[in-house]
Amino acid sequence: AQTENWVEVSYSLALAPGLSFQPFIQYFTNPDQAAAAVYNPKVKDSFVVGFATVVVLNGLLGLPGLGHSN
């Protein structure tokens, strides 16, 4: 069995205080197919494209946070 390898490129865009949008692209070689219903030996590479939305409620609502700030 070959080892799965991957590379990810991501970026974070601040939309407002406490709100950011993070798109990403991932590229896999020898992807692990353990969760697949049927193993396909022809699959050698795969791409994943997605995004995350990050909400920090104290920043979004203007409330004080815990801990220190730089």
BASE-186734 format. One record per residue: x, y, z of N, C-alpha, C in turn; residue in three letters; residue number from 1. Coordinates in nm, 3 decimals. Layout:
N
{site {X; Y; Z}; {X; Y; Z}; {X; Y; Z}; 'Ala'; NUM}
...
***
This chain:
70
{site {0.084; -0.119; 0.000}; {0.000; 0.000; 0.000}; {0.089; 0.125; 0.000}; 'Ala'; 1}
{site {0.051; 0.220; -0.081}; {0.128; 0.344; -0.090}; {0.074; 0.444; 0.011}; 'Gln'; 2}
{site {0.159; 0.536; 0.050}; {0.124; 0.636; 0.149}; {0.045; 0.750; 0.086}; 'Thr'; 3}
{site {-0.062; 0.791; 0.153}; {-0.137; 0.907; 0.108}; {-0.057; 1.033; 0.137}; 'Glu'; 4}
{site {-0.050; 1.124; 0.040}; {0.015; 1.254; 0.057}; {-0.081; 1.361; 0.013}; 'Asn'; 5}
{site {-0.070; 1.479; 0.072}; {-0.158; 1.587; 0.031}; {-0.094; 1.722; 0.053}; 'Trp'; 6}
{site {-0.143; 1.820; -0.025}; {-0.100; 1.959; -0.016}; {-0.226; 2.043; -0.009}; 'Val'; 7}
{site {-0.225; 2.143; 0.076}; {-0.342; 2.231; 0.091}; {-0.300; 2.376; 0.074}; 'Glu'; 8}
{site {-0.382; 2.452; 0.003}; {-0.365; 2.596; -0.010}; {-0.493; 2.659; 0.043}; 'Val'; 9}
{site {-0.478; 2.752; 0.137}; {-0.596; 2.817; 0.193}; {-0.565; 2.965; 0.216}; 'Ser'; 10}
{site {-0.672; 3.040; 0.236}; {-0.659; 3.183; 0.258}; {-0.773; 3.226; 0.348}; 'Tyr'; 11}
{site {-0.752; 3.328; 0.428}; {-0.857; 3.379; 0.516}; {-0.889; 3.523; 0.479}; 'Ser'; 12}
{site {-1.016; 3.549; 0.455}; {-1.063; 3.684; 0.422}; {-1.147; 3.735; 0.537}; 'Leu'; 13}
{site {-1.105; 3.845; 0.598}; {-1.183; 3.905; 0.707}; {-1.298; 3.984; 0.645}; 'Ala'; 14}
{site {-1.421; 3.944; 0.675}; {-1.539; 4.011; 0.622}; {-1.589; 4.120; 0.716}; 'Leu'; 15}
{site {-1.572; 4.098; 0.845}; {-1.615; 4.192; 0.949}; {-1.543; 4.150; 1.077}; 'Ala'; 16}
{site {-1.541; 4.235; 1.179}; {-1.481; 4.191; 1.306}; {-1.550; 4.064; 1.356}; 'Pro'; 17}
{site {-1.474; 3.959; 1.374}; {-1.530; 3.833; 1.423}; {-1.588; 3.744; 1.315}; 'Gly'; 18}
{site {-1.576; 3.780; 1.188}; {-1.633; 3.699; 1.080}; {-1.531; 3.689; 0.966}; 'Leu'; 19}
{site {-1.496; 3.565; 0.929}; {-1.402; 3.546; 0.819}; {-1.447; 3.430; 0.730}; 'Ser'; 20}
{site {-1.401; 3.434; 0.608}; {-1.432; 3.333; 0.506}; {-1.299; 3.272; 0.464}; 'Phe'; 21}
{site {-1.291; 3.137; 0.462}; {-1.165; 3.070; 0.434}; {-1.181; 2.966; 0.323}; 'Gln'; 22}
{site {-1.156; 3.004; 0.197}; {-1.159; 2.904; 0.089}; {-1.031; 2.820; 0.091}; 'Pro'; 23}
{site {-1.041; 2.695; 0.041}; {-0.923; 2.609; 0.036}; {-0.931; 2.513; -0.083}; 'Phe'; 24}
{site {-0.814; 2.466; -0.123}; {-0.799; 2.362; -0.226}; {-0.702; 2.259; -0.170}; 'Ile'; 25}
{site {-0.738; 2.132; -0.182}; {-0.650; 2.024; -0.138}; {-0.625; 1.930; -0.257}; 'Gln'; 26}
{site {-0.501; 1.884; -0.270}; {-0.464; 1.787; -0.373}; {-0.406; 1.665; -0.303}; 'Tyr'; 27}
{site {-0.457; 1.547; -0.335}; {-0.413; 1.422; -0.274}; {-0.351; 1.331; -0.379}; 'Phe'; 28}
{site {-0.241; 1.264; -0.342}; {-0.187; 1.154; -0.422}; {-0.208; 1.028; -0.340}; 'Thr'; 29}
{site {-0.242; 0.920; -0.407}; {-0.273; 0.792; -0.341}; {-0.377; 0.810; -0.230}; 'Asn'; 30}
{site {-0.494; 0.867; -0.263}; {-0.592; 0.896; -0.158}; {-0.641; 0.770; -0.087}; 'Pro'; 31}
{site {-0.656; 0.781; 0.043}; {-0.711; 0.673; 0.125}; {-0.859; 0.658; 0.088}; 'Asp'; 32}
{site {-0.900; 0.539; 0.055}; {-1.038; 0.514; 0.016}; {-1.111; 0.430; 0.120}; 'Gln'; 33}
{site {-1.068; 0.435; 0.245}; {-1.127; 0.352; 0.349}; {-1.275; 0.382; 0.369}; 'Ala'; 34}
{site {-1.317; 0.507; 0.351}; {-1.458; 0.543; 0.370}; {-1.542; 0.520; 0.245}; 'Ala'; 35}
{site {-1.480; 0.486; 0.133}; {-1.553; 0.464; 0.008}; {-1.629; 0.332; 0.014}; 'Ala'; 36}
{site {-1.745; 0.329; -0.050}; {-1.826; 0.207; -0.052}; {-1.754; 0.095; -0.129}; 'Ala'; 37}
{site {-1.685; 0.134; -0.237}; {-1.612; 0.037; -0.321}; {-1.474; 0.094; -0.350}; 'Val'; 38}
{site {-1.370; 0.016; -0.325}; {-1.234; 0.058; -0.356}; {-1.215; 0.062; -0.507}; 'Tyr'; 39}
{site {-1.155; 0.170; -0.558}; {-1.128; 0.184; -0.701}; {-0.978; 0.200; -0.721}; 'Asn'; 40}
{site {-0.909; 0.098; -0.772}; {-0.763; 0.106; -0.788}; {-0.719; 0.207; -0.894}; 'Pro'; 41}
{site {-0.811; 0.255; -0.980}; {-0.776; 0.352; -1.083}; {-0.761; 0.493; -1.027}; 'Lys'; 42}
{site {-0.809; 0.517; -0.906}; {-0.801; 0.651; -0.846}; {-0.661; 0.671; -0.790}; 'Val'; 43}
{site {-0.583; 0.757; -0.854}; {-0.445; 0.783; -0.813}; {-0.430; 0.922; -0.751}; 'Lys'; 44}
{site {-0.516; 1.017; -0.792}; {-0.511; 1.155; -0.744}; {-0.654; 1.201; -0.718}; 'Asp'; 45}
{site {-0.666; 1.302; -0.631}; {-0.798; 1.363; -0.610}; {-0.781; 1.507; -0.565}; 'Ser'; 46}
{site {-0.885; 1.586; -0.590}; {-0.892; 1.726; -0.550}; {-1.011; 1.747; -0.458}; 'Phe'; 47}
{site {-0.995; 1.836; -0.363}; {-1.106; 1.880; -0.279}; {-1.103; 2.032; -0.280}; 'Val'; 48}
{site {-1.217; 2.092; -0.306}; {-1.232; 2.237; -0.304}; {-1.345; 2.268; -0.208}; 'Val'; 49}
{site {-1.323; 2.362; -0.117}; {-1.427; 2.395; -0.021}; {-1.400; 2.527; 0.049}; 'Gly'; 50}
{site {-1.477; 2.551; 0.153}; {-1.459; 2.673; 0.230}; {-1.508; 2.651; 0.373}; 'Phe'; 51}
{site {-1.462; 2.738; 0.461}; {-1.508; 2.741; 0.599}; {-1.547; 2.884; 0.632}; 'Ala'; 52}
{site {-1.649; 2.898; 0.711}; {-1.688; 3.028; 0.764}; {-1.657; 3.026; 0.913}; 'Thr'; 53}
{site {-1.579; 3.122; 0.959}; {-1.538; 3.127; 1.099}; {-1.609; 3.245; 1.165}; 'Val'; 54}
{site {-1.680; 3.214; 1.273}; {-1.752; 3.317; 1.348}; {-1.697; 3.318; 1.490}; 'Val'; 55}
{site {-1.647; 3.432; 1.533}; {-1.601; 3.451; 1.671}; {-1.702; 3.547; 1.734}; 'Val'; 56}
{site {-1.789; 3.492; 1.817}; {-1.903; 3.569; 1.865}; {-1.866; 3.695; 1.942}; 'Leu'; 57}
{site {-1.764; 3.688; 2.026}; {-1.730; 3.810; 2.101}; {-1.683; 3.921; 2.007}; 'Asn'; 58}
{site {-1.608; 3.887; 1.903}; {-1.565; 3.988; 1.805}; {-1.680; 4.038; 1.721}; 'Gly'; 59}
{site {-1.769; 3.948; 1.683}; {-1.883; 3.985; 1.599}; {-1.982; 4.073; 1.675}; 'Leu'; 60}
{site {-2.000; 4.044; 1.803}; {-2.097; 4.118; 1.884}; {-2.035; 4.234; 1.962}; 'Leu'; 61}
{site {-1.902; 4.252; 1.947}; {-1.835; 4.361; 2.017}; {-1.820; 4.339; 2.167}; 'Gly'; 62}
{site {-1.817; 4.213; 2.209}; {-1.802; 4.179; 2.351}; {-1.655; 4.157; 2.383}; 'Leu'; 63}
{site {-1.618; 4.176; 2.509}; {-1.477; 4.151; 2.546}; {-1.444; 4.001; 2.536}; 'Pro'; 64}
{site {-1.319; 3.971; 2.503}; {-1.276; 3.832; 2.492}; {-1.200; 3.789; 2.616}; 'Gly'; 65}
{site {-1.175; 3.661; 2.624}; {-1.096; 3.605; 2.734}; {-0.950; 3.602; 2.694}; 'Leu'; 66}
{site {-0.860; 3.610; 2.790}; {-0.718; 3.601; 2.761}; {-0.660; 3.736; 2.722}; 'Gly'; 67}
{site {-0.543; 3.731; 2.661}; {-0.473; 3.853; 2.624}; {-0.487; 3.881; 2.475}; 'His'; 68}
{site {-0.459; 4.004; 2.437}; {-0.456; 4.039; 2.294}; {-0.322; 4.103; 2.263}; 'Ser'; 69}
{site {-0.278; 4.088; 2.141}; {-0.147; 4.142; 2.101}; {-0.162; 4.284; 2.056}; 'Asn'; 70}
***
